[in-house]
Amino acid sequence: MKVQDSSFASLTTLRVGGTPRETVSCTTAAELAATVAQLDADRQPLLVVGGGSNLVVADGPLDLTAVLVRNEGISLVDGLLRASAGTTWDDVVVFAIEHGLGGIEALSGIPGSAGATPVQNVGAYGSEISDVLTRVRLYNRETGADEWVPASALDLAYRYSNLKFTSRAVVLEIELQLTPTELSIPLRHLGGEQVSLAEARKSVLETRRAKGMVLDEADHDTWSAGSFFTNPVVPTALADEIEAKVGEENMPRFAVAGGDGTKEAMEKLSAAWLIERAGFPKGFPGEEAPARLSTKHTLALTNRGHATADDIVALARRVQEGVDKQFGVELHPEPVWVALGLNNLP
Ligand SMILES: Cc1cc2nc3c(=O)[nH]c(=O)nc-3n(C[C@H](O)[C@H](O)[C@H](O)COP(=O)(O)OP(=O)(O)OC[C@H]3O[C@@H](n4cnc5c(N)ncnc54)[C@H](O)[C@@H]3O)c2cc1C
Protein backbone atom coordinates (compact mmCIF):
# COMPACT_ATOMS: atom_id res chain seq x y z
CA MET A 1 0.00 0.00 0.00
CA LYS A 2 1.39 3.40 -0.96
CA VAL A 3 1.76 5.95 1.85
CA GLN A 4 1.36 9.66 1.14
CA ASP A 5 3.62 12.45 2.36
CA SER A 6 6.20 10.52 4.31
CA SER A 7 9.70 11.77 5.04
CA PHE A 8 12.61 10.16 6.84
CA ALA A 9 12.24 12.82 9.50
CA SER A 10 8.95 11.08 10.38
CA LEU A 11 10.16 7.50 9.72
CA THR A 12 13.30 7.55 11.90
CA THR A 13 13.97 8.01 15.61
CA LEU A 14 16.68 10.57 14.88
CA ARG A 15 13.95 12.50 13.05
CA VAL A 16 16.12 13.79 10.24
CA GLY A 17 16.15 13.02 6.56
CA GLY A 18 14.42 13.97 3.35
CA THR A 19 11.64 12.62 1.22
CA PRO A 20 11.68 9.27 -0.58
CA ARG A 21 10.32 9.19 -4.10
CA GLU A 22 7.62 6.84 -2.86
CA THR A 23 6.74 4.98 0.33
CA VAL A 24 5.13 1.53 0.33
CA SER A 25 3.85 -0.11 3.51
CA CYS A 26 3.84 -3.94 3.47
CA THR A 27 1.65 -5.75 5.99
CA THR A 28 2.35 -9.36 4.95
CA ALA A 29 5.55 -11.26 4.19
CA ALA A 30 4.26 -12.00 0.69
CA GLU A 31 3.57 -8.32 0.02
CA LEU A 32 7.02 -7.38 1.34
CA ALA A 33 8.81 -9.93 -0.87
CA ALA A 34 6.69 -9.03 -3.93
CA THR A 35 7.26 -5.29 -3.48
CA VAL A 36 11.01 -5.69 -3.24
CA ALA A 37 11.03 -8.16 -6.17
CA GLN A 38 9.14 -5.71 -8.37
CA LEU A 39 11.36 -2.75 -7.50
CA ASP A 40 14.46 -4.89 -8.14
CA ALA A 41 13.06 -6.05 -11.47
CA ASP A 42 12.43 -2.41 -12.40
CA ARG A 43 15.97 -1.54 -11.18
CA GLN A 44 14.53 1.02 -8.78
CA PRO A 45 16.62 1.82 -5.68
CA LEU A 46 14.90 1.04 -2.40
CA LEU A 47 15.46 1.17 1.32
CA VAL A 48 13.89 -1.37 3.66
CA VAL A 49 12.69 0.46 6.78
CA GLY A 50 11.62 -1.09 10.07
CA GLY A 51 11.35 1.22 13.08
CA GLY A 52 13.93 3.64 11.64
CA SER A 53 15.97 3.47 14.86
CA ASN A 54 19.29 2.66 13.25
CA LEU A 55 19.13 4.92 10.23
CA VAL A 56 20.72 8.26 9.35
CA VAL A 57 19.31 9.51 6.06
CA ALA A 58 20.39 12.57 4.06
CA ASP A 59 18.22 15.67 3.76
CA GLY A 60 16.33 16.67 0.60
CA PRO A 61 14.59 14.62 -2.07
CA LEU A 62 15.92 11.06 -2.31
CA ASP A 63 15.89 8.86 -5.36
CA LEU A 64 14.63 5.74 -3.62
CA THR A 65 11.46 3.98 -2.51
CA ALA A 66 11.03 3.44 1.23
CA VAL A 67 9.64 -0.08 1.79
CA LEU A 68 8.09 -0.19 5.25
CA VAL A 69 8.19 -3.57 7.00
CA ARG A 70 4.83 -3.78 8.75
CA ASN A 71 3.97 -7.52 8.84
CA GLU A 72 3.22 -8.35 12.48
CA GLY A 73 2.63 -11.46 14.58
CA ILE A 74 4.21 -13.63 17.27
CA SER A 75 3.64 -17.37 17.71
CA LEU A 76 5.12 -20.45 19.36
CA VAL A 77 5.82 -23.28 16.93
CA ASP A 78 7.22 -26.57 18.35
CA GLY A 79 8.71 -24.70 21.31
CA LEU A 80 10.34 -22.05 19.13
CA LEU A 81 9.23 -18.42 19.06
CA ARG A 82 8.51 -16.94 15.67
CA ALA A 83 8.02 -13.23 15.05
CA SER A 84 7.10 -11.54 11.79
CA ALA A 85 9.69 -8.96 10.76
CA GLY A 86 7.47 -5.91 11.32
CA THR A 87 6.60 -6.83 14.92
CA THR A 88 7.88 -4.28 17.43
CA TRP A 89 10.90 -5.96 19.00
CA ASP A 90 9.95 -4.99 22.54
CA ASP A 91 6.56 -6.69 22.09
CA VAL A 92 8.48 -9.91 21.38
CA VAL A 93 10.36 -9.47 24.67
CA VAL A 94 7.10 -8.90 26.58
CA PHE A 95 5.50 -11.96 24.93
CA ALA A 96 8.48 -14.14 25.89
CA ILE A 97 8.44 -12.99 29.51
CA GLU A 98 4.67 -13.49 29.78
CA HIS A 99 5.16 -17.05 28.52
CA GLY A 100 7.95 -17.75 31.03
CA LEU A 101 10.59 -17.89 28.32
CA GLY A 102 14.06 -16.54 29.05
CA GLY A 103 16.96 -15.43 26.88
CA ILE A 104 15.95 -12.00 25.57
CA GLU A 105 14.99 -10.16 28.78
CA ALA A 106 18.26 -8.17 28.71
CA LEU A 107 17.27 -6.92 25.24
CA SER A 108 14.21 -5.15 26.69
CA GLY A 109 13.60 -1.64 25.43
CA ILE A 110 15.71 -1.83 22.25
CA PRO A 111 13.68 0.17 19.72
CA GLY A 112 12.78 -1.08 16.27
CA SER A 113 11.43 -4.17 14.62
CA ALA A 114 12.01 -7.90 15.17
CA GLY A 115 13.20 -8.27 11.58
CA ALA A 116 16.04 -5.80 12.08
CA THR A 117 17.46 -7.56 15.16
CA PRO A 118 19.67 -9.96 13.14
CA VAL A 119 20.78 -7.16 10.78
CA GLN A 120 23.25 -5.75 13.29
CA ASN A 121 23.02 -8.60 15.81
CA VAL A 122 21.45 -6.31 18.41
CA GLY A 123 22.82 -6.59 21.88
CA ALA A 124 22.78 -5.05 25.33
CA TYR A 125 23.96 -5.88 28.84
CA GLY A 126 25.95 -8.92 27.78
CA SER A 127 23.22 -10.46 25.62
CA GLU A 128 22.94 -10.61 21.84
CA ILE A 129 20.21 -11.86 19.53
CA SER A 130 22.76 -14.37 18.17
CA ASP A 131 22.55 -16.17 21.56
CA VAL A 132 19.00 -17.32 20.78
CA LEU A 133 18.47 -16.86 17.03
CA THR A 134 18.03 -20.22 15.28
CA ARG A 135 16.83 -19.27 11.80
CA VAL A 136 15.62 -16.33 9.72
CA ARG A 137 13.18 -16.39 6.85
CA LEU A 138 14.74 -14.31 4.10
CA TYR A 139 13.64 -12.98 0.78
CA ASN A 140 16.91 -13.37 -1.11
CA ARG A 141 17.19 -10.42 -3.51
CA GLU A 142 19.89 -12.13 -5.56
CA THR A 143 18.03 -15.39 -6.26
CA GLY A 144 14.41 -14.39 -5.59
CA ALA A 145 14.05 -17.27 -3.10
CA ASP A 146 11.86 -17.09 0.01
CA GLU A 147 13.79 -19.39 2.35
CA TRP A 148 14.54 -20.20 5.98
CA VAL A 149 18.29 -20.03 6.58
CA PRO A 150 20.22 -20.94 9.75
CA ALA A 151 21.57 -18.12 11.89
CA SER A 152 25.05 -19.50 11.20
CA ALA A 153 24.70 -18.32 7.58
CA LEU A 154 24.57 -14.67 8.68
CA ASP A 155 28.16 -14.28 10.05
CA LEU A 156 26.73 -12.72 13.20
CA ALA A 157 29.33 -10.77 15.18
CA TYR A 158 29.49 -7.65 17.36
CA ARG A 159 26.91 -5.24 15.82
CA TYR A 160 27.36 -7.00 12.48
CA SER A 161 25.85 -9.53 10.10
CA ASN A 162 26.30 -10.04 6.39
CA LEU A 163 22.88 -8.39 5.94
CA LYS A 164 24.13 -5.05 7.31
CA PHE A 165 25.19 -2.55 4.63
CA THR A 166 24.69 -5.19 1.89
CA SER A 167 20.89 -5.15 1.51
CA ARG A 168 21.28 -8.61 -0.06
CA ALA A 169 18.12 -9.97 1.56
CA VAL A 170 15.01 -8.91 3.40
CA VAL A 171 14.18 -10.54 6.73
CA LEU A 172 10.55 -11.71 6.63
CA GLU A 173 10.46 -13.60 9.97
CA ILE A 174 12.80 -14.61 12.77
CA GLU A 175 12.86 -17.75 14.91
CA LEU A 176 14.25 -17.90 18.45
CA GLN A 177 15.09 -20.77 20.79
CA LEU A 178 14.19 -19.52 24.26
CA THR A 179 14.40 -21.34 27.58
CA PRO A 180 11.45 -22.07 29.88
CA THR A 181 12.68 -20.56 33.14
CA GLU A 182 11.78 -18.36 36.08
CA LEU A 183 15.22 -16.79 36.32
CA SER A 184 16.86 -14.34 33.95
CA ILE A 185 20.26 -14.82 32.37
CA PRO A 186 23.09 -13.40 34.54
CA LEU A 187 22.73 -9.65 34.11
CA ARG A 188 25.95 -7.79 33.48
CA HIS A 189 24.71 -4.48 34.90
CA LEU A 190 23.74 -6.30 38.14
CA GLY A 191 27.17 -7.88 38.51
CA GLY A 192 26.00 -11.21 37.04
CA GLU A 193 22.97 -11.55 39.33
CA GLN A 194 19.97 -13.60 38.14
CA VAL A 195 16.51 -12.27 39.01
CA SER A 196 12.98 -13.06 37.82
CA LEU A 197 12.30 -12.36 34.14
CA ALA A 198 9.93 -9.52 35.04
CA GLU A 199 12.44 -7.96 37.45
CA ALA A 200 15.18 -8.28 34.83
CA ARG A 201 13.06 -6.37 32.33
CA LYS A 202 12.22 -3.69 34.90
CA SER A 203 15.84 -3.19 35.88
CA VAL A 204 17.09 -3.14 32.27
CA LEU A 205 14.45 -0.55 31.34
CA GLU A 206 15.36 1.62 34.35
CA THR A 207 19.06 1.49 33.46
CA ARG A 208 18.35 2.24 29.80
CA ARG A 209 16.01 5.16 30.65
CA ALA A 210 18.70 6.77 32.80
CA LYS A 211 20.91 6.79 29.67
CA GLY A 212 18.17 8.03 27.30
CA MET A 213 18.12 4.64 25.59
CA VAL A 214 14.35 4.09 25.74
CA LEU A 215 12.35 6.08 23.20
CA ASP A 216 10.42 8.95 24.77
CA GLU A 217 8.95 11.62 22.50
CA ALA A 218 9.22 14.24 25.23
CA ASP A 219 12.92 13.58 25.87
CA HIS A 220 15.26 14.91 23.17
CA ASP A 221 18.07 12.76 24.56
CA THR A 222 16.21 9.84 22.96
CA TRP A 223 15.90 11.49 19.52
CA SER A 224 18.85 9.47 18.35
CA ALA A 225 19.93 6.35 16.53
CA GLY A 226 21.14 4.79 19.79
CA SER A 227 24.88 4.35 20.19
CA PHE A 228 26.36 6.29 17.29
CA PHE A 229 29.76 4.57 17.25
CA THR A 230 30.79 0.98 17.79
CA ASN A 231 33.35 0.21 20.47
CA PRO A 232 36.74 0.18 18.72
CA VAL A 233 39.04 -2.83 18.74
CA VAL A 234 42.69 -1.75 18.93
CA PRO A 235 46.10 -3.39 19.45
CA THR A 236 46.95 -3.91 23.14
CA ALA A 237 50.02 -1.68 22.69
CA LEU A 238 47.77 1.24 21.66
CA ALA A 239 45.40 0.54 24.56
CA ASP A 240 48.41 0.74 26.93
CA GLU A 241 49.47 4.04 25.34
CA ILE A 242 46.00 5.55 25.72
CA GLU A 243 45.72 4.43 29.34
CA ALA A 244 49.12 6.00 30.14
CA LYS A 245 48.22 9.21 28.28
CA VAL A 246 44.90 9.68 30.09
CA GLY A 247 46.47 8.65 33.37
CA GLU A 248 43.33 7.13 34.86
CA GLU A 249 43.18 3.76 36.49
CA ASN A 250 40.54 1.29 35.34
CA MET A 251 40.19 2.35 31.73
CA PRO A 252 37.49 0.05 30.32
CA ARG A 253 39.34 -2.50 28.14
CA PHE A 254 38.46 -6.07 27.27
CA ALA A 255 40.62 -8.70 25.58
CA VAL A 256 39.11 -9.78 22.29
CA ALA A 257 38.81 -13.53 21.89
CA GLY A 258 40.15 -15.24 18.79
CA GLY A 259 43.43 -15.34 16.98
CA ASP A 260 45.88 -18.21 17.10
CA GLY A 261 48.49 -16.55 19.27
CA THR A 262 50.55 -15.47 16.27
CA LYS A 263 48.41 -12.40 15.66
CA GLU A 264 48.80 -9.11 17.49
CA ALA A 265 46.81 -9.04 20.76
CA MET A 266 43.71 -6.86 20.40
CA GLU A 267 41.38 -5.22 22.92
CA LYS A 268 37.97 -3.61 22.76
CA LEU A 269 37.75 -0.10 24.25
CA SER A 270 34.70 1.94 25.22
CA ALA A 271 33.83 4.49 22.53
CA ALA A 272 31.89 6.57 25.10
CA TRP A 273 34.91 6.69 27.43
CA LEU A 274 37.24 7.74 24.59
CA ILE A 275 34.82 10.43 23.38
CA GLU A 276 34.59 11.96 26.86
CA ARG A 277 38.38 11.81 27.40
CA ALA A 278 38.94 13.42 23.97
CA GLY A 279 37.14 16.54 25.21
CA PHE A 280 33.52 15.90 24.26
CA PRO A 281 31.42 15.94 27.44
CA LYS A 282 27.73 15.03 27.66
CA GLY A 283 25.61 17.69 25.95
CA PHE A 284 28.51 18.82 23.71
CA PRO A 285 28.69 21.41 22.08
CA GLY A 286 26.06 23.15 24.23
CA GLU A 287 22.49 24.31 24.57
CA GLU A 288 22.16 26.29 21.36
CA ALA A 289 23.33 23.55 19.00
CA PRO A 290 20.61 21.74 16.98
CA ALA A 291 22.57 18.47 17.20
CA ARG A 292 24.26 17.57 20.47
CA LEU A 293 25.68 14.63 22.33
CA SER A 294 22.99 13.32 24.64
CA THR A 295 23.07 14.95 28.06
CA LYS A 296 22.88 11.41 29.52
CA HIS A 297 25.33 9.46 27.35
CA THR A 298 28.23 10.64 25.16
CA LEU A 299 27.71 7.82 22.68
CA ALA A 300 24.34 9.09 21.43
CA LEU A 301 24.16 11.95 18.92
CA THR A 302 20.80 13.63 19.34
CA ASN A 303 18.44 15.95 17.51
CA ARG A 304 17.26 18.73 19.82
CA GLY A 305 14.17 19.35 17.69
CA HIS A 306 15.30 21.09 14.54
CA ALA A 307 18.54 19.38 13.49
CA THR A 308 19.19 18.38 9.88
CA ALA A 309 21.12 15.34 8.69
CA ASP A 310 24.00 17.70 7.90
CA ASP A 311 24.06 18.87 11.54
CA ILE A 312 24.30 15.25 12.70
CA VAL A 313 27.05 14.48 10.18
CA ALA A 314 29.02 17.58 11.19
CA LEU A 315 28.88 16.58 14.86
CA ALA A 316 29.80 12.96 14.05
CA ARG A 317 32.83 14.12 12.06
CA ARG A 318 33.91 16.46 14.85
CA VAL A 319 33.82 13.61 17.35
CA GLN A 320 35.54 11.16 14.96
CA GLU A 321 38.31 13.66 14.22
CA GLY A 322 38.76 14.61 17.88
CA VAL A 323 39.13 10.99 19.02
CA ASP A 324 41.46 10.21 16.11
CA LYS A 325 43.64 13.23 16.86
CA GLN A 326 43.78 12.60 20.59
CA PHE A 327 44.18 8.83 20.64
CA GLY A 328 44.82 7.62 17.08
CA VAL A 329 41.61 5.60 17.15
CA GLU A 330 39.14 5.69 14.27
CA LEU A 331 35.53 5.44 15.41
CA HIS A 332 33.06 3.75 13.07
CA PRO A 333 29.40 4.75 13.01
CA GLU A 334 27.04 1.99 14.16
CA PRO A 335 23.86 3.09 12.30
CA VAL A 336 23.26 2.56 8.62
CA TRP A 337 23.67 5.83 6.76
CA VAL A 338 21.93 6.53 3.51
CA ALA A 339 23.21 8.97 0.88
CA LEU A 340 25.79 10.24 3.41
CA GLY A 341 29.51 9.59 3.73
CA LEU A 342 29.87 9.23 7.46
CA ASN A 343 32.46 6.54 7.84
CA ASN A 344 35.45 8.31 6.36
CA LEU A 345 37.41 11.03 7.96
CA PRO A 346 37.84 13.91 5.49
C1 LIG B 1 17.28 5.02 21.81
C2 LIG B 1 17.93 3.88 21.06
C3 LIG B 1 18.52 2.83 21.76
C4 LIG B 1 19.12 1.76 21.06
N1 LIG B 1 19.71 0.76 21.78
C5 LIG B 1 20.29 -0.28 21.14
C6 LIG B 1 20.90 -1.34 21.88
O1 LIG B 1 20.91 -1.35 23.11
N2 LIG B 1 21.49 -2.35 21.18
C7 LIG B 1 21.50 -2.38 19.82
O2 LIG B 1 22.04 -3.34 19.25
N3 LIG B 1 20.89 -1.40 19.10
C8 LIG B 1 20.30 -0.36 19.72
N4 LIG B 1 19.72 0.65 19.01
C9 LIG B 1 19.74 0.60 17.54
C10 LIG B 1 18.43 0.03 16.92
O3 LIG B 1 17.38 0.10 17.81
C11 LIG B 1 18.60 -1.43 16.47
O4 LIG B 1 19.65 -1.53 15.54
C12 LIG B 1 17.32 -1.96 15.84
O5 LIG B 1 17.44 -3.35 15.63
C13 LIG B 1 16.97 -1.29 14.52
O6 LIG B 1 15.67 -1.73 14.15
P1 LIG B 1 14.78 -0.92 13.16
O7 LIG B 1 13.59 -1.77 12.84
O8 LIG B 1 14.49 0.42 13.71
O9 LIG B 1 15.72 -0.83 11.89
P2 LIG B 1 15.83 0.38 10.86
O10 LIG B 1 16.49 1.53 11.51
O11 LIG B 1 14.53 0.61 10.21
O12 LIG B 1 16.85 -0.25 9.79
C14 LIG B 1 18.21 -0.46 10.13
C15 LIG B 1 18.88 -1.24 8.99
O13 LIG B 1 18.30 -2.54 8.92
C16 LIG B 1 17.69 -2.73 7.65
N5 LIG B 1 16.45 -3.47 7.89
C17 LIG B 1 15.42 -3.13 8.71
N6 LIG B 1 14.48 -4.09 8.67
C18 LIG B 1 14.94 -5.05 7.83
C19 LIG B 1 14.42 -6.28 7.37
N7 LIG B 1 13.24 -6.75 7.78
N8 LIG B 1 15.17 -7.01 6.49
C20 LIG B 1 16.36 -6.56 6.05
N9 LIG B 1 16.91 -5.40 6.44
C21 LIG B 1 16.19 -4.65 7.32
C22 LIG B 1 17.45 -1.34 7.08
O14 LIG B 1 17.42 -1.36 5.65
C23 LIG B 1 18.65 -0.60 7.61
O15 LIG B 1 19.77 -0.89 6.81
C24 LIG B 1 19.11 1.73 19.66
C25 LIG B 1 18.49 2.78 18.96
C26 LIG B 1 17.90 3.85 19.66
C27 LIG B 1 17.24 4.94 18.89
The ligand as a Gaussian input file, in Angstrom:
#p B3LYP/6-31G(d) Opt

LIG

0 1
 C       17.279000       5.022000      21.808000
 C       17.930000       3.879000      21.058000
 C       18.520000       2.833000      21.758000
 C       19.121000       1.763000      21.063000
 N       19.709000       0.764000      21.785000
 C       20.290000      -0.281000      21.144000
 C       20.903000      -1.340000      21.875000
 O       20.909000      -1.355000      23.114000
 N       21.490000      -2.346000      21.184000
 C       21.497000      -2.383000      19.820000
 O       22.038000      -3.337000      19.248000
 N       20.891000      -1.397000      19.105000
 C       20.296000      -0.363000      19.722000
 N       19.719000       0.646000      19.007000
 C       19.744000       0.598000      17.541000
 C       18.433000       0.029000      16.916000
 O       17.376000       0.098000      17.811000
 C       18.600000      -1.427000      16.474000
 O       19.646000      -1.525000      15.537000
 C       17.319000      -1.963000      15.838000
 O       17.442000      -3.354000      15.630000
 C       16.971000      -1.286000      14.522000
 O       15.674000      -1.728000      14.154000
 P       14.777000      -0.924000      13.157000
 O       13.591000      -1.771000      12.842000
 O       14.486000       0.416000      13.711000
 O       15.720000      -0.834000      11.888000
 P       15.833000       0.383000      10.856000
 O       16.488000       1.534000      11.511000
 O       14.531000       0.607000      10.208000
 O       16.851000      -0.252000       9.793000
 C       18.211000      -0.462000      10.134000
 C       18.876000      -1.241000       8.994000
 O       18.301000      -2.536000       8.922000
 C       17.694000      -2.730000       7.645000
 N       16.453000      -3.468000       7.890000
 C       15.422000      -3.127000       8.707000
 N       14.484000      -4.089000       8.669000
 C       14.941000      -5.045000       7.834000
 C       14.419000      -6.279000       7.370000
 N       13.237000      -6.754000       7.777000
 N       15.167000      -7.011000       6.490000
 C       16.362000      -6.559000       6.049000
 N       16.908000      -5.398000       6.441000
 C       16.194000      -4.654000       7.325000
 C       17.448000      -1.339000       7.080000
 O       17.421000      -1.365000       5.655000
 C       18.652000      -0.602000       7.614000
 O       19.771000      -0.894000       6.808000
 C       19.108000       1.733000      19.660000
 C       18.490000       2.782000      18.964000
 C       17.904000       3.847000      19.657000
 C       17.239000       4.940000      18.886000

